[in-house]
Amino acid sequence: MQQVNLGMIGGGTVGSGVFHALELNGALMSSRIGVKVNVRKIAVKAFDEPRPYDIPRSLMTLDWQEVVNDPRVDVVTELVGGMGIARTMILAALKRGKPVITANKALLSEHGEELFATARKFGTNLYYEASVCGGIPIIKSLREGFVGNRITHLYGIVNGTCNYILTRMKLEGADFDAVLKDAQKQGYAETPPDLDIDGWDSQHKIGILASLAHGFWVDHRTIHVEGIRNITALDIQFANELGYTIKLLGIIKTIDDMRLTIDASKNKPTRKSNIVNRKSQVQVSVYPTLVPNTHVLASVNHVFNAVFVRGDVVGDTLFYGRGAGKDATASAVMSDLADAALDLKFGSKQRVPPFVPHERNGVVVPIDEVVSQYFVRLNVVDKPGVLAKIAEIFGTSHIGISSVIQPEGHEGESVPLIFMLHYATNGAVSKALVRIGRLPVVKGKPVMIRVEDFK
């Protein structure tokens, strides 16, 4: 049986998890692919650093260059994370023609285009299944399973921390701050938690998926991002009464070759055929979304991830599982390791390329042009004429109102007022809410959450 030698950079939680998985199921994987994977060397920060699984001292080194420069190392895994030295490590290995496996979503989001170009230039591959959704094989599915499909829609619950918080808020009626503190105590949320709850972790992942699905590298700076920090128990409650669950979704939608416009009289988006053609227009966004309780994503709870994919040939598919943790990540790394080993065995570095740009005219649509339906919550002074003033602003902005709810049982200087709005552009609704927020009868900043119908 042919042998492939593995050099690992990173022996902490994820790295030791990969080593443990190879110890546990390495023989099983070898029997399936016909290649034995031998761990030759592991670069670590410190020999005695805390790690969930032991690594033999004889395999460890403190110098990552010993791994990359070792002529007997065939494949390199980068599992240290971060944006600095990790890039140097990956580039060094790729320039030596060695395939690299990484779980570094932040690095791919920032420098992916450069890294994939370097891999192509030096005749090797960069594998990255573990960078998005841990144990869910979404990268391989998009790259190989759906290779004959145009991906028209992708919706992802890709951050377990946010999903855990929103689930607890719905099930318990708890406030955001209380659930966040408890999540930090249980290890589900970092301190500080900004990367997760403000949507940046989801941005990294959804940008990678959008790039893979649509064939042009999506600049992370073009992705509109909103987190869950401002979601309240009231929003969760009212959404549920209307038949919805709030989830933080990463959303990727094609908008074909024409801009969407709104036919307010018919309450639906229509397409204009006389507008300047812009090929491969794609919405790429991360924001809290009202999901119908009848949709399968509404039932994805706690720390689990799910990705809903719609292809023009295959139709609707769903991927569900744990998105993070040492074991889920190790499973994804093992999958990439099997691919790398097979590529080396058969001398084929371009079986199904990890990422090849093929759409030169792709563009991410600005959020103001995105069309949606909306949930709007206002705090208003409870007196006659308030509703009429607000409705007038929506009307002059050509935004239709589908329903108005004024919940009972609220007392004080201001009371909540809920609007469900018809299809409109994000820009039109945002401008209308700025005007509404300036009304003396409106107290506090208006809350707007988009509604997804999955049509």
N, C-alpha and C positions, 0 to 999 in steps of 0.2 A: 504494500500500500504506500502510495506517495505521501510524503510528509511536508507540511508547511510550517515554518517557524514563525511564531508570533512574538513581537515585541510590544509591550504595553507601557504607555506613559500615563501614570496615575494609578495609585494603588489604595485609594481611600474607599469611600462607601461604594461608588459605582465600580471602580477598578477591582476591588476585592470581590465584589459581587460577580463580575465576569469571570474572575479566576475560579471562584467557587462553582459557578455554572459549568465551566469546562471540566472541573474535577468530577462533578456530578454526572454530567451528560455528554462529556467529550467523546467517549467511546460510542455512544448512541449516534451522535452526529457523524462521526467518522464512518460508521457502518452505512449510513444513509448516503453520504456524498463520495465515499471512496477515497477520502483524504484524511490523514491523521493531522490534527493541529497540536503542535508542541509549543508550550510556553517557554521561550528561551530567556527572556529578561524583562523585568518590570522596574521602571523608574518611579521612585516614590519621593515625597517631601522629606520624610524621616522614617527611619527603620521602625521606630516605636510609636508612630502616629496611631490614634485610635481607628480601628477598622472592624466592621462586623464579622469578617472572615479572615482567618490567618493566612499569611503568605510566607512560604519558606524563606528564610534569610538568604539562602544561597541564590535565589532568583532576583533579589532586589539590588538596585543601585540608586545612588543619589544624583546621578548625572544622566539626564534624558538623552544627551548626545550619544552616549554609549549604546542606547537602543537604536537610534536612527542610523548611526554610522556602522553598526555591526553588519558586515557583509552576509552573515548567515541569517539575519532577520529578514523574512520575506514580506510580512504584513505588519503594519503599525496601528495600534489603537491610541487615540488621544482622548483621555477621559479626565483631564484636569479642569476643563471649563475655563471661563474667563475670556477676555478679549485681547490680552497682551501676548504673553509668552506662548499661548496655545497656537496663535496664528504662525508664529515663528517655527514652532515644532512641526506643524502640518506642512508648511511650505518646504521645510528642510527635507522631510520624508518624501514628499511628492517630487521634488527636484532630483531625488535619487532613484526615481522610477518605482517607488514602493507604494502599493495601495494603502490608503489610510481609512480607518473607520473612526467616526466621531459621533458624539452625542451633543455637540456644542451648538445649540440652536441660536444663541446670541451671536456667536462668531459667524455662523452661516448667514444669518440675517444681515449682518453688517458687511461681511467680506466674501459671501458665497460666490459671487460672480468671478472674483479674482481667483479663488481657490479652485473652482471647477475649470477655469481657463488654464491654470497651471497644471492641473491633472492631465488635461488634453494635450498640452504642449509637451509634457514629458512621458506621454504614452502610458498613463496609469489611471486609476480610478479613485474617487472619493465617495465613500459610502456613509449614509447618514440616517438610517432607519430609526435609530434611537433618539434623534433630535426632536421628533414630534410624536407626542402621545405614547411614549414608552412601549408598552406591550401590544399596542394596536398596530398591525402591519399596514399602515395607511400609505407610507411612501412606496412600498413595493406594489401595492394594489394600484396606485395611480400610475406608477412607472410601467408596470408589466401587465397587470390584470385588466386595466382599462386602456391599454395602448391603442385600441381601435375605436375609442370613444372620444367625442368632444365633451368635456366636463362643463355642463351648463350651470350647475349650482353645486355649491359645497357649503355646508353649515357645520361648524365644529364647536362642541363643548370641549375645549382643549386645555383648560386650567382647572385642576382638581381642587385647589384652594378656594377659588371663587365659587365653584359648584357646591362645595361643602358648606360654605357660608350661606349661600342663597337657599340651599335645601333646609338648613337649620332654621333660617328666618321664616320660611314658609310653614314648616311642620310645627314650630313652637311659637310662632308669632313674636319672635325675639327681635331686638334691635341689632343693627349691624355691629356697633361697637362691642356689645356684650359677646356676640358670637365670635367676632374676630379675636378677642382676648382669649376665649376658650380654645379656639383653633390654634393659637400660638402655644398655649400650654400643652396641647396634645401633639404638637409637632407638625400640624398640617399647614401652618402658616409661618413664614419667616419673620424675624424682627430685624429691621423694619420690613413690613409686608408689601411695600410699594410696587415692586416688580410684578407681583401677582394681582393685587386688588385694583391697581390702576390700569391693568390691561396690557402691560408691556411684554410680559411672558407670552400672552396669547398673540400679540403682534408678531413676535419672532416666528412663532409656529405657523400662523396663517399666511405670513409672507412667503415662507418656504413652500407651503402647499400651493399657493397661488402661482408661484414661479414654475413649479413642476407641472401643474395642471394646464397652464396656458402658454408655456414655451418662451416667455421673456422674463428676465430677472426683475422682480418687483422690488423697487427701492423702498425700504422700510419707512422712509420719510413721507411717502405718498399714501400710507395706510392711515385712515382715520381711526383713532383709538379713544374709547371712553371706558372707564372702569366701573366698579360697583360701589365705590365709596359713598355715593349720594343716594343709593337705593335705601328706602325706609320701610319699616314694617307696614306703614299705611299703603305704600305702593304695592307691596306683596299682597296685602289684604284685598285691595280694590281690584287688582288684576285677577285674583282668584275668583272674586265674585262675578267678574265678567267672563270667566271661563278660560283664564290664561295663567301660565306660570312664567316667572321672569328668570331667564337664563342669560349668562354672558356668552354671546355667540361670536365666533369668527365667521364672517360671511364672505363668500366669493361667488359672484354672479356675472355671467356674460350679459352684455347689453348690445350684442350684435354690432351692426355697422351704423346705427342711427340713435340719436338721443331720444329719450323718453319725454313725452309731453303729457299733459293732463287734460282729459276731457271731463270737466267737473260735472257736467250734466249727466254723464253716464257712470260717474264714480269709478273710473278705471283708467289705467295708463294706456296711451295709444302711441303709435310710432309715426313720426313724420318722415316722409321719403325724400323731402327736398332740402335736407340739411347736409352740411359738409360731411363727407364720409370719413370715419375714423375707425380703422379696422381694429378688431380685438379690443373693444372697450370692456373693461372689467371693473366691477365694484369689488374692492378689497377693504373690509372694515372689521373693527372689533367694537362691540357695544352691547349693553344690556338690551334684551329683546323680550317682548311679550310673545310667548309660544303657546298656541292653542293646547289646552289640556288633552285634547284628543290625539295630538301628534306624539310620536314615539320619543322625541327628544325631551318632552316635558317630564317623562318618567325616569330620566337619567339623573340619579341622585348621588349625594355625598361626594366622595373623591373620584368617582368614576368619570371617564371621558367617553365621548361618542362623536363620530364623524358621519354625517349624512351626505351621501354623494349621489348626484343625478347625472347620468351620462345620456347622450342622445340616442345611443343604441341599447344600453343595458337597462335604462330606467333608474329607479330608486334603489339604493343600497344603504346599509347601515353597518358601521363598525363600532364595537363597544368593548371597553375593557379598562384596566388600570393604566393611567397615563404617566405615572411616575413611580419612583421607588427603585431600590437597587436590583430587585429581581425582575421587574417588568423591563427595566432598561437593559439588564444583562441578556434577557431573551432577545431583544432587538439587536444587540451587538452580536450575539451568536448567529443570528440570521445573516447579517452582513458578512460575518467571518466565513460562513459557508459559501456565500457568493464569491468572496475574494479568493478563497481556496480553490473553488471550481474554475474561476477565471485563470488562475495561475496553472492549474493542472492541464487545462486545454489550450493554454496560450492565447486566450481570447479576452482582450480587455474592453471590447465594445459589444458584448452580447446584447444587453439592453442598457445603453449609457445611463448613468445616474442622473445627469442633467445635461441636455444639449439645447441651447437657445435655437428655436426654429421659427419664432414669430417676431419679425423685426419691427412691426408696426403696433405692437401691443401698448396699451396705455391704461393706467388706473384712473377711473373717473373720479373727479373731485366730489367730496361728500355733498356739497350743495346741489349737485345735479342728480343725486340718488333719489329715487322715488320710493315712498313707503306709505303705510298708514301709521297713525300715531295715537298714543295714550298721553294725555296732558293732564297734570294735576296742578291746580291753583289753590292758594289760600286767599279767600276774598272776604270782604266785609259783607255780612249778611243783611242786605237791604234791597229794596226794589230797584230795578233798573240795571243792576250789575251784570246779569246775564246778557241783556240786550247790548250793552257797551262792548262786551267781549265778543259776542256773535257778530257785531258790526265790523270789528277789525278782521276777524276770520273771513267774513264775506268780501270785504274790499281787497283782501289778499287772495281771493279766488280759492279759498280752502273750504271744503264742505265739512259739515258736522254731521256725524252719523248718530251720535247719541250724547246726552248730557245726564250726569248723575250727581245729585247733591245728597250725600249720605246723611242720614239722620243720627241724632245722638251726639253731635259735636257742638260744644258750647265754647264761648270765649269771644275775643275781639274779632277773630277770623274763623271761617269754616272751610273745609275742603270742597272743591268743585271739580268734577272729573269730566273731561271731554274725550270722546273717541272720534278721531278725524279721518276723513276719507283720504284716498291717495293724493299726495302732494309732494313736491320736491322738498328736500331737507332745507334748502336755502329759503324757500317761501315760508315754511313753518318757523324757522329760526327768527326771521325778520318779524313775523307777526307776533311771536312771543316776546321779542324785545319791546315792541309797542305796547303789548298787554301788560308787561311787567312795569311799565311806567305809569299805569293807571293808579290813582290814589287809593282805589278800592282793592287793589291787589297787594297782598302782604307777602313779602319774600319772593325769591326767584322762582319762576314757573319751572315745573318738572316735566320734561318731555322724554318719553321712552317709545322707541319704534316698535311697531307690531309686524310680525312676519306671518304671512298666510301660506308660504311654501308652494305657491302656485307658479 
